[in-house]
Amino acid sequence: QAQLVESGGGLVQPGGSLTLSCTSSGFTLDDFTIGWFRQAPGKEREEVSCIDASDGSTYYTDSVKGRFTASRDNAKNTAYLQMNSLKPEDTAVYYCAADMFIDCGTEVSAMAASWDSWGQGTQVTASS
């Protein structure tokens, strides 16, 4: 059964760092664009980052630019989201998503309903 498994969330103080991992099982990630979304209580799920399958180009929403870095290791079927300088407003459940036909940085990629496969989510909390 094809699925995405996330790990790496946790509780950190503001200014701290976390790295999220998203590993596929049942399929290889090589041909899939990977999106990272987050959802805070009472809010819509929003795209925070994306990394293309073809050339590894990346997209970041304005609020995380310069702080978050998306990467991928296709040999390990794993994508990563390095999060630095975390702020309380980054607190949310973070999800990875995969799709073969989405291009990063488009209106389509920003829509959660566009994505084919999802991880289970991992909680990230930045609080003192």
N, C-alpha and C positions, 0 to 999 in steps of 0.2 A: 504494500500500500504506500503510495507516494505521500510524503508529508514533509513539513518543515519543523524543525525543533530549535527553539531559541533558548539561550542561556546568557547569564552575565548580569542580570539586573541586581538591584540591591539598594541599600540606604547609604548615602554619602552626605557629607557636609557640603554646603555651598562652596563652590570653587574646586570641588573634587572631581575625580575622573572615574569612568566606567567604560568597559568595552563589552558590547553585546555581540553574540555570535548567533548565526543562523545556519544550521546544517541540514542538508537535504538527505532524505532516505527514500529509496525506491526510484530515484531518478538523479541524473547528474545536472549540476547547475550551469554547465558551460554555455548553454544556449538560452539561458533565462536572464532577463532583466530582474534585478532585485530592488524592491522598494522598502523603505523603512517608514513606518507610520507610528503615530502615538495618539492616545486618547485619554484625556483627563476626565474626571467625573463631571457629568453634565455637559460635556462638549462633544463636538463632532470629531471623528477620526481624521487626523490631518497628516499629510505627507511631509516628512521632514528631510528625507534624502532618498537618492536613487542612484544606482550604478548600472550602466549598460552592460550587456553581454558582449557586444561586438568589439568595443575598443576600451572598455573600462571607464568611459567618461562619466562624470558625476554631476549631480544636481543637489543643491541644498536650499531649503527655504531660508528666507532672510534672517529669521531669528536665531538660526544655528550656524550661519556662515562664520568661518574662522574658528569655530569651537568643535564642530563635529567633522569626522572624516570617515567616509565609506570606503571599504576595500573588499577584495574578494580573493580567495585562493581556490581556483577551480580544481586543483589536484586534491584538495581536501573536501571538496563539495561544501565549502563554507564561505559565508559572507560575514563581514564585520562592520560594526559601527562604533568607532572610537569617539567617546564623548568627554570633552575636557571643559573646565571652567563651568561646571554645572550650576544652574540657577534654580531657585525654588519653582519657578514657572516651567521648568523642564519636567517636573514631576508628572508622571503619566504611566499608563501601561503602553509598552512599546511592542510593535508587531513587525515582523518581516513578511514580505509578500513576494511572490515570483510569478512571472508571466513571460511567455516567449515573444509576444508581439507588441509590447509596450515600449515606447521610447521615453527616456527620462526628460523631465522638464517640460512636459506638455500638459494640456488640460486633461487629457485622458489619464496620464499617470497620476494626477492629483486626485482622481476619483477612486475611492476605495473599491467601489463596485466593479471597476475595470479589471481588477487583478484576479488571477485564476486560483492561486494557492496561498494559504496563510499559515503562519506559525500560531502557536497557542497564546503568545503574549508573555511579556515579562515586566514586572513592576520596577520602575525606577523612581526613587524618592530622593530629592535633594533638600535636606532640612537639617537645621541645627538643633 
